[in-house]
Amino acid sequence: MDVRRSAERYRGGDPAAGIESLHAFSFGPHYDPDNLRFGAVIACNEETLAPGAGFDEHPHSHTEIVTWVVEGELTHRDTAGHESLVRPGDVQRLSSAGGVRHVERNAGDVPLRFVQMWLAPLEPGGEPAYDLVHGIADSTPYAVPEAAAMLHVRRLAPGERTAVPDAAFVYAQVVRGEVVLGGRTLGPGDSARVTDAQDLEAVATEAAELLLWEMARPRVGPHPSDGAP
């Protein structure tokens, strides 16, 4: 198990424009050949947008983009004709496939915080697709078959335990609160990369929200070449 702390993330974004970004993987100008991906995950970005701030229209391709809003509302619009508001508890996925452009913005009057995770698909190309699940339940895993991956959301009360999926690769991201995973304490923004996970549990030491990616052993796939969410 490889634990990565929030403070170790690459700092990006444009603070003068109200955009603050923390990158868990090699991203844009923060190139690190030893930190390109884990399993299917090629990016895990923590984004904070001030009211009115956002990312203007920009392209993506050959990437499965999954977004989890922590606070506020995310306004999404893409060139495939999808427009939506993404709120806390919702799972949004954009399959960029052969190519799509989108806009992400905080149109509200309070700060917006979200975690955005990019996964490499098993096969490049295809037609873009969009999905939005409102208020996903803890007991309902979200499958991304294009990347042989599944997202599990865990909202834990103090002292509550949850099983970590047995899988070739598990990526754990603490959204809020504190958990103990494999004897290591993880706080907000911390993550753990677990290879050949088996019989692991996460225990909340305080109320916590945890994202767990369950992944099969991946093929070699593309990694992001642009630097916007």
Backbone hydrogen bonds, N-H to C=O, Kabsch-Sander energy under -0.5 kcal/mol:
donor,donor_aa,acceptor,acceptor_aa,energy
2,D,193,R,-2.5
3,V,1,M,-0.6
4,R,191,S,-2.7
8,E,5,R,-1.4
9,R,6,S,-1.6
10,Y,23,H,-2.4
12,G,21,S,-2.7
14,D,19,I,-1.3
17,A,14,D,-1.9
18,G,15,P,-1.6
19,I,14,D,-2.0
20,E,18,G,-0.5
20,E,48,T,-2.4
21,S,12,G,-1.4
22,L,46,E,-2.0
23,H,10,Y,-2.8
24,A,44,C,-1.8
26,S,35,N,-3.1
27,F,30,H,-1.7
30,H,27,F,-2.7
31,Y,29,P,-1.6
35,N,32,D,-2.3
38,F,41,V,-2.5
41,V,38,F,-2.0
42,I,118,W,-2.8
43,A,118,W,-1.3
45,N,116,Q,-3.2
46,E,22,L,-2.7
47,E,45,N,-0.6
47,E,114,F,-3.1
48,T,20,E,-2.5
49,L,112,L,-2.9
50,A,18,G,-2.5
52,G,106,N,-2.7
53,A,50,A,-2.5
55,F,104,E,-3.4
56,D,54,G,-0.6
58,H,102,H,-1.7
60,H,100,V,-2.4
62,H,97,A,-3.7
64,E,119,L,-2.8
65,I,63,T,-0.6
65,I,94,L,-2.6
66,V,64,E,-0.6
66,V,117,M,-3.1
67,T,92,Q,-2.6
68,W,115,V,-3.0
69,V,90,D,-0.6
70,V,113,R,-2.9
71,E,113,R,-1.7
74,L,86,V,-2.6
75,T,73,E,-0.5
75,T,105,R,-2.8
76,H,74,L,-0.6
76,H,84,S,-2.9
77,R,103,V,-1.9
78,D,82,H,-2.0
79,T,101,R,-2.6
81,G,78,D,-1.6
84,S,76,H,-2.4
86,V,74,L,-2.8
87,R,85,L,-0.5
89,G,69,V,-0.7
90,D,87,R,-2.3
91,V,133,V,-2.3
92,Q,67,T,-1.9
92,Q,90,D,-0.5
93,R,131,D,-3.0
94,L,65,I,-2.6
95,S,93,R,-0.5
95,S,129,A,-2.8
96,S,63,T,-2.5
96,S,94,L,-0.9
98,G,126,G,-1.7
99,G,96,S,-2.6
100,V,60,H,-2.2
102,H,58,H,-2.1
103,V,77,R,-3.1
104,E,55,F,-2.0
105,R,75,T,-2.0
106,N,53,A,-3.0
107,A,105,R,-0.9
112,L,49,L,-2.7
113,R,71,E,-2.6
114,F,47,E,-2.3
115,V,68,W,-3.1
116,Q,45,N,-2.9
117,M,66,V,-3.3
118,W,43,A,-2.3
119,L,64,E,-2.6
120,A,40,A,-2.6
122,L,146,E,-3.5
129,A,95,S,-1.7
131,D,93,R,-2.3
133,V,91,V,-2.8
134,H,132,L,-0.6
136,I,89,G,-2.2
140,T,137,A,-1.7
142,Y,151,L,-3.0
143,A,141,P,-0.6
144,V,149,A,-3.1
147,A,144,V,-1.9
148,A,145,P,-1.2
149,A,144,V,-1.7
150,M,214,E,-2.1
151,L,142,Y,-3.3
152,H,212,L,-3.0
154,R,210,L,-2.9
156,L,154,R,-0.6
156,L,208,A,-2.7
159,G,204,A,-3.1
160,E,157,A,-2.5
162,T,202,A,-2.2
164,V,200,L,-2.7
167,A,165,P,-0.6
167,A,197,A,-0.9
169,F,215,M,-1.9
170,V,194,V,-2.4
171,Y,213,W,-1.7
172,A,170,V,-0.5
172,A,192,A,-2.7
173,Q,211,L,-2.8
174,V,190,D,-2.5
175,V,173,Q,-0.6
175,V,209,E,-2.6
176,R,209,E,-1.3
179,V,186,L,-2.3
180,V,203,V,-2.7
181,L,179,V,-0.5
181,L,184,R,-3.0
182,G,201,E,-1.0
184,R,181,L,-1.9
186,L,179,V,-3.4
189,G,174,V,-2.7
190,D,187,G,-2.2
191,S,4,R,-2.7
192,A,172,A,-2.1
193,R,2,D,-2.4
194,V,170,V,-3.0
194,V,192,A,-0.6
195,T,193,R,-0.5
196,D,168,A,-3.1
197,A,167,A,-1.8
200,L,164,V,-0.5
202,A,162,T,-2.8
203,V,180,V,-2.1
204,A,160,E,-2.6
205,T,178,E,-1.9
206,E,178,E,-1.2
208,A,156,L,-2.4
209,E,176,R,-2.3
210,L,154,R,-3.1
211,L,173,Q,-2.8
212,L,152,H,-2.7
213,W,171,Y,-2.9
214,E,150,M,-3.1
214,E,212,L,-0.6
215,M,169,F,-2.7
215,M,213,W,-0.6
216,A,148,A,-2.0
